[in-house]
């Protein structure tokens, strides 16, 4: 009873925990609805939920039933609204409706981005303007927590202040979109006209459209705000800017096309913060990796992206609007100058389309630039990519042990060289230990358990050890952040070992598989099974070797595709040169179609007699009566007369007797009848086939008496034994009839 109660109690606790985790509303939510975006902060206690939301200084109270939250909201203007929210299965999003029919969706924010650390400074027009840009960029990147801060920097007119909060947000967003279409330069704020009038004029690169921006100081304080134009002016200005670019509306994802340097840097920054959530491919698309070995793009791209981001985070706070955005310009943009190398973004043709990417030379030297600037304080910590975590931990550990370990020897740091050697030893050790696993595995199967250890070693242990060594070395070495040239060599070497290993193993597995099929084929009554199995085995082996050759060519960037394509042009010459090989291949096809013999059959081809041992793609092997192996090209076999002795239903005996010339006719007639009767009644003679006996001819030296019949025999030994017994019986019949035989030596 006690045990039952314990299980019941445990079940209740577990289900309560599961239910609680499945309906946990506590936390911060980013909520989108028809009128904009707001931040919702909830706290759950049992089935009761309380919360607040911004903007509007609102509050929320409600209750949960199952995974549905029914609540009432109150804002600072006293407006109430009833909402119903349904939590998703993952617990990280919800969908809801208000009593007025408006929809809303909420999602838990993932990780905080560096934009949450944006400081707002309005002590000068320049600082106020750049704070607005930084906040606007942050909001556009998904950091909605600072949405309200953008509103605090704008000076609304008396008429605009009467608008609802959502309308104010829309005006703020439209104003940001206008500035985002322009080019911003901090030096404009220090021109005499700007200092006297507290205003600047922004220009749209490549067009004649300009945008005036005015600032106003709050009542003698040190706080400056940006004067927000009225809605009509905003609408006309935005329309003119878009028209000049050939656009009709703002595309929030237009930057992903990488059509300008600004779009490229914005994509790089925004998607870098979402690397794990799908941003990786967009970040890599901003990098021109043409100077990086294609074999290591996957390994090096995350490290290069981190180096690049880390350097740019040390240069200055990123303000996208300072970067050129003229899609017609083809002039490379230099983002940063340094003696080691510059950070350059330039246009390149990718899949027939012009895109702006970080230049190849920038990526080749970015690790050196990173090492040079590593001690410079970052404006904010650069987010580490999961692929690089171990590398930086190892480097930090090496630095804590001794700064000497960070010294470079031929582009590699000393700690990297030491660990690489250690990895090689570990890989060798693991490869050595794997032999015991392979032996244990093979001893479990009935097909291989009788194999000797030497046989297992030769066929499988060696290739498995080679493959294991390569896999361990490659995956461990990639974590060391080695230079491109060294890692390229390691990857090419390990991939070559993997190809050798896989080819070796597959070749032997195919041999075992077709050996089993051949054993089963011999048990069937179909003549063609063994030949097909033999041919298929040969084809598969050739395919494995061919695939291995092409894979090795791919690893070492050998242009085999051009050679293969060239076979179309040189096909005639190739066909002439390989005519015998092609003829042999088609000969094997004819053998399968006509089925003149099978493995194990005794045949005669021309003057050669023997037993078929193997039928391959190129040739057929025959063990002759001299116990030698005769290899005959398949095209020759199809041109010869084939006499298949194994297809006989019986084996023929032909023999001749010579009698004296004075032997009476009556005696010869009597002998013919007795021998014929004897053969027809003999159990070893096939009476259904012809039996010929009698005098064939008269010669000067004697009477020629012939005998022809078939005996039931399948092997030469059976035939010899039966022929011996029958022939001695025939000799006795001749003797009993008193007939004098003439010896052959007298004939």
N, C-alpha and C positions, 0 to 999 in steps of 0.2 A: 504494500500500500504506500509506504514511504517512498519507494523507488518510483512508483507511478506519479505521485504528487511532485516529485522533483522534476521528472520529465515534463509534466504539465506546466510547472512554474517556468522551466527553461524555455518551453515552447512559447509561452505568453511573452516572456522578455524578448525573445528573438523576433517575434512577429511585431511587437511594439516598436522595437528598434528599426526594423525594416520599414514599417509604416511611417515612423517619424522621419527617417532619412528620405523616404519617397515623397513626403509632403512638407519638406523643410523650406519655408519661405524666407527665413531670416537672411539678411544680406542686402547688398546694393544691387539695383537693377537699372539698366539703361532702357528706357521706354520710348518707343516711337508711336505716334498717333497722327491723325489727320492734320493736326495743327502744328506739329513740330516734335521736339524731343524734350524729355524731362528726366530727372534723376529721382528714383524712388528708393527710399531706405526703409526696409521692413524689419520688424522684430516679432518673432512668433513665441507664444507661451501657450502650450497645449493647443487648443483649437482657436484661441484668440490671437489676432494679428493687429499690431499698431504700427504706424509708420508716418513718415514725412516725405514731402517731395518739393523739389525746386525746378523751375521758378514758381513764384506765387505764394511761397511760404505755406504750402498746403499740408493738411494732415489727413490721415486715413485710419479708419477703424473697421474691423470686420471679423468674420468667423470662417473657419474652414470646415468643409464637409467633404470627406474623401479627398480629392485633390483639387477642389474648387473653392476659391476664395470669393466670398460675397462681402462687399465693403461699401462704406459711404465716405466720400472725400469732401473736405471743406478747404477753400482757398482764402487768401487774405481779404478778398472782396465779399466774403460771406456766401459765395455760390456753392451749393451742394450738388453732388452727383453720385448716383449709385452705379457701381461697376461690378462686373462678374469676371473673374480671371480663372483660367484653367491651366494648371501646371502640366508641363510635358513629362513624358516618362523619364527623361534624363534628369529632370529637376533643375535644368539650367535655362529654361525659357518658359514663357507662358503666352497665352493668347486670351484677349478679353474684349468685352463690349461695355459701353456705358448705357445708361437708360435712354440716351438720345440716339442710340444706334451707332455711335462712333466706335471704330475698331482701335485696338492698341495691341502692340506686341512688346514683350520685355525679354531681356537677355541678361544673364549675369556677366559682368565684364570679366575678361580673362585676366591677364597680368597687367599691372600698372606700367605705363610707358613713361619715357623720360619727360614727356610734355607736362606731366603732373607737377614737375618741378619748375615750370615757367614762372618767373617773377614778374610782377606788374610794377612798372616804374613810370610815373607820369610827371616827373619833376621837370622835364623839358618836352617840347613838341617832338623832337627826335625819339626820345625814349618812349613817349606815349604811343607814337605811331608804330615803332618796332614791337612794343608790347602787344598792340592790337594784331599785328601780323603774326607774331608767334602764337598768340592765343587762337587766332583764326585757323592757322595751320594745324594746331593741336586738335581743335574741335573737328575739323575735316578728317583728321586721322582717326577719330573715334573716341577722343577723350572729352566726353560730354560733361564731366564734372566741372570744367572751367568755363562752361557756356555763359554763366552769369558774369564772369569777369570781363568778357568782351563788351557787354552792355555798359559796364561801368566806365569804360574809356570813351564812349560816344556821348556827345552833347545833343540831346533830342530837343526839337522845338516844342513850344507849348502845345501845338496841335498834335504833334507826334506823341507827346506824353499822355494824351488822352486815349491812345490806342490800347487795345488789349495786348497782353504780354506776347502772345504768339505773333501778332502783327509787328511788334517791335523786333522780335527775333528775325522775322522775314526781312525787314529793312536792313538789319545788321548784316545778315547773310548776303544780301544783294550788294551792299557796299563793299564787303570783303571780296566778292566775285569781281567787282569792278577793279579794285586795286590789284587783284591777282592777275588780271589781263595786262597789267602794265609792268614797266621796269622801274625798280626802286633803287636809288643810289643815295647813300647817307650824305654825300657831299652836297646834295641839293639843299639840305637844311642849313648849310653854312654860307650860302650865297647871300649877298647883300639884300636882295629883294625878299628873300624868305625871312631874314632876320627882322626886316622893317615891317612886313605885312603879316607875319606869322602864318604864311601859307606857302605851299610849294605846288609845282605843276609836274605831274607824272606823265610819261610818254609811253605809248604803245610801240614797241620796237617794230620797224618796218612799215609803219603807217603814219598818217598825220593826225591821228586822234590823240587828244590830250585830256587829262583829268585834273582839275584843280582840287586841292585839299587844304582846308582851312582849320586853324586851331584856335581855341579860346581858353583863356585862363580863368579859373573859378575864383571869383571874388577876392582878389588880392592874395590868394594862397599860391603855393608852389605846384598845384595840381593843374595839369593841362589836359584838355579833352579835344577830341576830333569833332568838328562840327559836321553833323549828318545832314546832307542835302534832303530836300523834300522828295517824295516818292516819284513825282513826275520827272524830276531831273535825274534821279537814279535810273529810272526806266529808260530814258532817252540815251543816257550815257552808256549803259550796258548794251543797248541795242546797237549803238554805233561801234562799240568795241568788237562785238561779235560779228557784225556785218563786215568789218574791215578784215577779219580773219576768215570770212566765208562760212561762218557758223550761224546757227539760229537759236541755239540754246546751250546751256552749260552741261557738259557731260562730266559727271564726277569721276569717271574712270578713264578719261581721255589720256591721262598721264601714262597709262600702261602701254600705249602705242609707241612711247619713247620718241616722239616726234620733235622734241627740242631738248637742249641741255637741262632745262628746268624740269621737264617731265621725267627725265632719266634720274636726276638726283632725288626728286620727290618719290618716285617709285622705289628707288633704292632705300631711302630712309623709312618710308611708311611700311613697305613690305618686309624690311629687315626685322621690324618689331613684331611681325606676324609670321616669322620664319616657320615655326612649327605648325601653323594653321593654314598652310598653303602659300605663304609668301616666298618660300625658297625659290620656286621656279621663276618668279618675277625678278627677284634680286639677281639671280644668275643671268637672266636675260639682259641686264644692264652691263654685264661684263663681257668684253671682247676677249675671249680666251684663245685666240688664234695662235698666240705665241706659247701657249701652255700645251704640253703633250696631251693629245686627245685621250690617251689611255688613262690619264689621271685627272680628268676634269671633275669627275664625281668626288674625288678625294680632296682636290686642292681648292675648288671653288668656295666651300664654306670658310676655309682658312683665309683665302684672299679677301673675301667679303668682310671678315672680321678685321683684318689689318686695315683695309680701306676705311671702314666705318670708324675704327678707333682713331686713325690719324685725323679724319675730318672732324670728329668730335673734339679733338684737341685744338683745332685751328680756330674755330669760332662757333657761336650758336648759329644753327642753320636757319636762314630766312630765305625761303624759296624765291621770293619776289625779287631778290637781288641777282638772280641768275637769268641769263637771256632766255627768251621764250619765242623768238621769231622762227616760225617753221620754214621760212624761205631761206634763211641764212645757212651757209655751209661752212662757215668759219669755225674751226675747233675752239672750244672754250677751255681756258686754263683756269681751273678753280684754285690752284695753289702752286706757288713757285718754291723750289728748293734745289740746293746744289746737287743732291743725289738724283732727283728727278722731279718732274712736275706731275700734278694730278690733272689729267686732261680728259675731256669728253669730246668725242668727235663723231661725225656721221659715217656710217658704214652700210654697205648693201648686205642685207640678210634676207634670204628667200625672196629676192627680187624687190625688196622694200627698203627704203632708207630709214635707219634707226640710229639714234645717238647712244653711244656706249662709252664706258671708261676705256681709254686707249690700251692696246696690248702692252706697250712699254711701261705704262703706269702700273699694270698688274705684275709685270716681271720684276720691278724694283720696289714694290710696295712693302715687302717684308723688310728690306733695308731701311726704308723710310720709317717704318713702324719702330724698328730697333733704335733708330736715331732719335725718335720723339717719344719713346716710351716713358721717359721721366717727366715729360710735360704733363701738368695737371689737366685732367679732362674737365670739360664744362659740365658733363654729367657722365656717370659710368656707362660704358658701352656694354650693351647686352651680349653675353657670351652665347654662342650657338652650341647646341648640345653636342654636335659632331666634334667640337674643339675643346670640350671641357677637360678631358684627360690630358691633352697636350699642355694646356696652360697649368694644370696642377703639377705635371711632371717638371715643367720649366721652373715653376715657383719653388718646388722642392729642391731642384738643383741649385737654384740661386741661394736658398737658405743654407745649403750645405757649404757652398763655396762659390763666390762670384767668378772664380777661375773657370768653372764648368761652363760658363756662358761664352767663353772665348771661341772664336770661329777658326776652323781648319778646313780650307777649301769649301766655303759656303755652309758648312755644317758646324753646329756648336759641339763642344767636347762631350757634353752630357748626352747628346743625340748619338754620337759615335759609340760611346760606351754602352748605352742601352741597346743600340742596334746589334752589337756583338753579343750582348746578353740574350737578346731575343733569338739570335741564330742558335745559341747553345740550347735554349729552352725548346725551340722547334725541333732540333735534332733529338733531344731527350724524349719528347712526346712521340716523335716518329719511331724511335727505338721501342718504346713501350707498346705502341699500337700493334706490334707483331703478335703479342700474346692474345690480344683481342681477336685478331683475324684467325689465328690458329684455333681458338676456342669456338669461334663462329663456324668455321668450316668443319670441325669435328662433329658438329651437331647434325649435319645433313648426310643422308644415306649415300648420296652420289659422291661426296668428297671425303667422307670419314675414313675411307681406306687409303686416301692419298698419303704419301710420305710427307714429312715436314719439308724436305728439300723441294718437292713438287709444289707445295703450297707457297713456299717462299718465292720460288721463281715466277710463278704465275700471278700471285696476288699480293703477297706481303710487300714485295719490293715496290710495286706501283702504288699501293696504299700508303706506304711510308713516304714515298716521294710526294704524293698529293697532300698528305698531312703536313709535311714540312713546309710546302709552298703556301698552304692556307694559313697556317699559324704565322709564318713570316710576313705574309702580305698584310693580314689584318692587324698584326701588332705594329708593324713598321709604319702603317698609315697614321697611327696615333702619335707619332713622334714629330710630325710637322716638318719632315725632311724637305730640302730644296727640290725643285722640280726635276732637275737632271738626275739626282740620286734616286728619287722615288720612281722616276720613269724606268730606270734600269732595274730596280727591284721588282716593279710590277711586270715588266716584260719577262724577266727571268722566272718569276714565280708562276706567271700564266703559262709560260712554256712548259714548266714542270707539271702544271695541272693538266695540260693537253696530253703530255706524255703519259701521265698517270691514268687519265680517263681512257685514252686510246688503248693502252696496255690492258686495262681491266675489261673493257668492252670486247676487245678482240678475243680474249680468253673465255669470256662469258658466252659469246656467240659460238665459239668452238664447242663448249659444253652443251649448249642448247641444241645445236644441230647434230651433235653426236647422239643425244637422247632421241631426237626425231629420227635419225638414221636407224637406230636400234628398233624403234617402233615400226618404221617403214618396212624393215625386213620381215616383220611378222605379218604384213598384209599380203593379200593376193595380187595387188595391183603392181604391174611391172614398172610403172613410171615413178612411183613414190620415191624410191631411193635416188633416182637421177635428179628429180626436182629438189629434194632436200640438199643434195650435194651442190647443185648449181646455186640455190638460194644462199647456202652457207658461203660460197665463194663471192657472190654478189655483195652480201652484207659486209664481209671482211674488206672488200675493195672500197665500199662506201665509207666505212669507218676510217680507213687510211686516207681516203680522199678528203673527208671532212677535217681530219687532223691537219693535213697539209694546208688547206685553205684557212683554217683557224690560226695556224702558225704564221701564215702570210699576213693575216689581219693584225696579229700582235705586233709584227715588225714593220707594219705599214708597207708591205710589198704590194705593188699595184697589180694584183692578180686579176682584178675585174677587167682591166684594160686588155690583158692577155686573153681572158675568156671571151670578151667581146670581139677581139681580133680574130678569133677562130671562125667567125662568120665570114670574114674577108678571105682568110686563108683556108677555108673549109675544104676546098678542092684539093689543095696540096696536102692537107692533113689526111684526107680520105685516101689519097694515093699512097702516102707514106705508111698509113696504118691499114692498108687493104687486107693484109693477112690476118691482122688482129680482128678486124671487122668480120672477115669471112669466117674465122673460127667462132666468133660470137653467134653469128647466124647459124653456123653449123650446129652449135649446141641447141639452138632453138628448134632446128629440124629434128635433132635426135629426140627432143621432148615430144614433138608433134608426131613423128612416125613410130616411136617406141620400138626400134629394132632390137634392143637388148636392155638389160638391167644389170646392176652391179651383181657380180657373182656368176654371170652367164659365161659359158664357154663358147667362144666364137672364132671364126676364121675371117680375117680381113686380108684379102690378097693371098699371099703365101704364109702369112703369120697366123698362128693359132695360139690362143691363150684365154685366160679368165679375166673379165672386167673387174678392176679393183676400185676405180674412181672415175667419175665423169665431171670435168670442170668446165669453166667458161671457155678456156682456150683449147684444152686438149683432154684426151681420154687415156687412162693408164691401164695397161694389160699385163698380167703376169703370164709369161710364155711357158711352153712345155719345158724350156731349159731353166725355168725358175728365175728368169730375169724380168725386169720391168721395162716394158715397151711403151713409150709415150708417143701417141699418134695425134696430130692436130685434127680438130673436129671437122675442118673443111675437107681433109683428106678422107676421113671416114665416110662422109656423105657422098664421096665420088667413087667409092669402092663397092664391090659386091660383098655383102655381109652374110656369112653362113653361121646361123646361131644354132650350135649343137644342143644348147640347153632347152630349146623349144621342141626337141624330138619327143614323140610319144613312145617310140621304141628305137632300138639301135639295130642297124642292118648288119647281117653276116653274109659275106660273099666268099665262096670257096670253090676250088676246082680239084677234080680227081682225074688221073690218067690211068686208063686200063689197057691191058694188052689187046692187040688188034684181032686176036682170034677169039675174043670173048663172044659167046653166042648171043643173038638178039633176044631170045627168050629169057636168058639170064638178066640182060640189061633191063628188059621190061619189068621183070619181077622186082629188080632192085629199085627201079623208079617208084613202083607202087609202095614198096615197104618204107623207103625213105620219106616219101610224101605223107604216108599215113603216120609215121613216127613223128614228123614235125608238126602236123596238124593236131596231134593229140598231146604233145609235150606242153606241160604247164608253163614253161618259161618262154614259149614261142607265142607271138601275137598272131593268132590264126585269122584275125580279121584283115590283116594285111597280106600282101602277095607272098606266096610260097612257090618258088620255082625250082624244079628238079628235072634232070634228064640229060641226055646226050646233047651236047652243043655242036660237036664237030668231030670229024675223023681226020687224023693227021698221019704222017708217015711213021711217027714214033708211038702212036697210040690213040685210044678213044678218049676224047675230052668230055668228061661228065661234070656238069655244073650244078651248084646248090646255092640258092639265095632265099633268105628269110629274115624276119625281124624278131629280136628277143626283147623281152620286157626288162629293161635296165635303165637306170638314170645316171649311173656313174661308170667310169672306165673300169673300175675294179669289179663291179657287178657284171659288166659286159664280158670282161676277160674270163671270169669264173664260169658264167653260163656257156659262153662259146667253147671253152675247154671241155666241159662235160658233154655238150651236144656233139662236138666234133669227134670225141673218142667213141661215143655211142654209134655215130655214123660209120666210123672205121670198123667197129665190131660187126655191124650189119653187112658191110662189104665183105669182110672176112668170112662170115657165116655163109654167104652165097658162093664161096669158093672162087671169087674173082681175083685175078692176079693184077696187082697195082704196079704201075711203072713208076719208079722213083724219079723225082723232079730233076735230079742231077743228070739223068739220062735223057731228058727231054731237050 
